[in-house]
Amino acid sequence: MTDLEPLTRARRREMTRRHLMDAAATVFARDGFHGASLDDVAAAAGFTKGAVYSNFKSKEDLFLAVFDDRLVREHDEMQRVLADPVVVNGIDEQLPRVRGVIESTWDDEWTALYLEFVLYAKRNPEAGEKLAASARRQREWTISMLEQQYASVGAAPNFAIPVLATLSISLFEGLSLGRLADPGAFTQELLTEALTFLYESIGVENPEPEGEAAP
């Protein structure tokens, strides 16, 4: 028999916050960042507007909380795949699994929402600072994943890992935006080619064996 988690005040607050974020994700996807209102989010969640403000300072904070939550879930799923012993060794096993995670989380509506918020943040310094902090967290997660992958094969990258992390993120952000403009051009084959390009570009340094030329 599984023990039920006590419904403490902190637990109730966590459940309320989770419910508000789920409702906000639906409202933002439906109405866009500018079109959505906290009243709409509260109504969708079945709470008062006061409940929203008791958990989030503003619509900006709520949007970024939902966006960061999506990134965390994508990061956790990618970590799970990369840590799977079945795919640790060899691009042939790893690449299709990684592609599957990207395909399952690739969402044109949220790409458009993110672009909308980026343009908004460009004209609103406070929102810009919050967005920059979110982007830094994404880079830190990507850096951590790359460090773990290189450590698992006992190799060193050809370039600094923070640079590789930034280039990796930029590649897929560019593909996401391109797909909004011309959806038909961004096929599964293109995604596979992009991942293959990334794998080959990252590379590793091969230590030179004593008395021999490195391969």
N, C-alpha and C positions, 0 to 999 in steps of 0.2 A: 504494500500500500504506500502510495506517494504522499509525503507530508505536504500539506498546503502551506504556501508562504503566508505568514501573518499579514493582515491588511492594516499595516501601520499607517500613520499619517504620511510618512515619507513615501511609502508604497502607493498610497492613494494619489499623492501629488505626481508621482512618476507615471501612473496610469492616465491621469488627466492630461499631462503633458504629451504623452504618446498619442492619445486620442485626438488632441488638438492638432498635432503635427500630421497625422493621417488625414484629418479633415482638410487641413491647409493644403496638403499635396494635391488633393482633388480639386479644391477651389482655384489654386494657382494654375493648374493644368487647364482648367476650363475657361478661366477669365483672364489669365495673364497676370503679371505682377501689378501693373497699374490698374487693371480692371477689378482685381480682387479687393475685398474690404474685410476688415476684422469682424464686422457684423456678419458677413457671409460665412466666415470661418466658424464663428461662434454658433450660428444657426445650424451649419452642417454638422458640427460636433455635438449639438444638443446642450450647449452651455451658454452662459451669459457672456457678454463682451468683457465683463469684469474678470471672468475666469481666464480669458486670453491675456489680459494685461497683468494678471497676477503671475503668469508664467513667462511672458515675453514683453519686452519693453516697447516694441514697435513692430510694424509690419515688416520692416527691414530685418529685424532680429528673428522674426518667425520664419521668413523666407530663407535666411541663411541657415537656420537650425534645420529646416527641412532639407535643404541642399546638402549640408554637411552630413546629415543622417544618411542620405543616399550614397555619398562618397564612402562613408564608413562601411556600409553594407557591401558595396562593390569591392572595397579594399579587403574586407574580411573573406569574401568569397574567393578573391584572387589569391590571397594568402593560403587558403585551404587547398586550392588547386595546386599551387606551386610546392606546397609541403607534402603533397601526396607522393608516397614512394614510387607509385606507378609512373609518375611523370617527371621525377627529379632528374633522371639521366636521359638526355636525348631530346633534341628539338622535335623529332618525329612524333613522340608521344605528348610532348608538352604543348606544342603550338596549337593543335586543334582544341585542346581543353581551355587554353587561354583565350582563343578566339571565341569559344562558346560563352565564356564569362562576359566578354565585351559585347557580343551580340545580344545576350539576354538583358544587358543593362543599357544598351544604346536606345535612347528615347528622344525622338525628334522634338516632341513637345517640350521636354526639359532643356534641350539644347536651345530652343527658341526662348524659353524663359530665362535661361542663364544669360543669353545675349541681351535680352531686354534689361536685365538687372545690371549687366556690365555698363550699358549705355546710361542707365540711371545713375549708377555709382560714379561715372565719369563726371557728372555735373553736380554731385553731392559729396563733398569731401568726407563727411562722417561715414556715409555708406561705403565710400571708396576705401577707407581704412579698414572697415570690417571685411570687405571683399578681399583685400590684400591679405588679411590675417587668415582667411579661409584658404586662399591660394597657397600660402606658406605651409599650412597644415597638409594640404594635398601633396606638396613637394616633399615634405618630411616623410610622409607615409611611403611615397614612391622611392625615396632614398633608402629608407629602411628595408623595403622589399628587395631592392637591387643589392644592398649590402649582404643580406641574408643569402641571396642566390649565388653571389660570388664566393661567399664563405663556404657554401655547401659544396662547391666544386674545387675549392682551394686555389682560386685564380684571382688575378688582379686585372681590372679593366684597363683598356687603352686610354681612356679619358677619365677625368674626375667624375665620380659618381653623381655629385649634385648637377653637373652639366648634363650627364646622361638622363637624369630624372627630368630636368626641364625640357630637354629635347623630346623625350618620350611623351610627356604630357602635351607638348605643343603639337606633335604629330597627330595625336588623336583628337585634340580640340579642332585642328584644321580640317581633318576628315569629317568631323561632326558638322561643322559649319558648311563645308562643301556639300554635304548630303542634303542640307536644307535647300540649297540653291538648285541642285541637280540630282534628285534622288536616284534616278535610274543609272547614273554613272557609278554609284557607290555600291558595288556588289560584294557578295561573300568572297569572290576571287580577289577583288581589290584589297579587302581586309586581310586576307591571307598573305598577299604580296607585301602589304604594309608591315605586317608582323615579321615576315621573313627578312625584309629590309632592316627592321629594327634589330632583330637577333644578330644579323650579320654585321651591322654597323657597330654594335656595342663591343663585340669581340673581347678577347682576353690577351694579356701578355703571356707569352710562353717563356719561362725562364730557360736560359741557355745552359744545357748540360755541360759539365766540365769536359773540355777537350773536344766538344762537338759544336757544330753550328745548330742553332735552334731551328726547328721546322717552321 
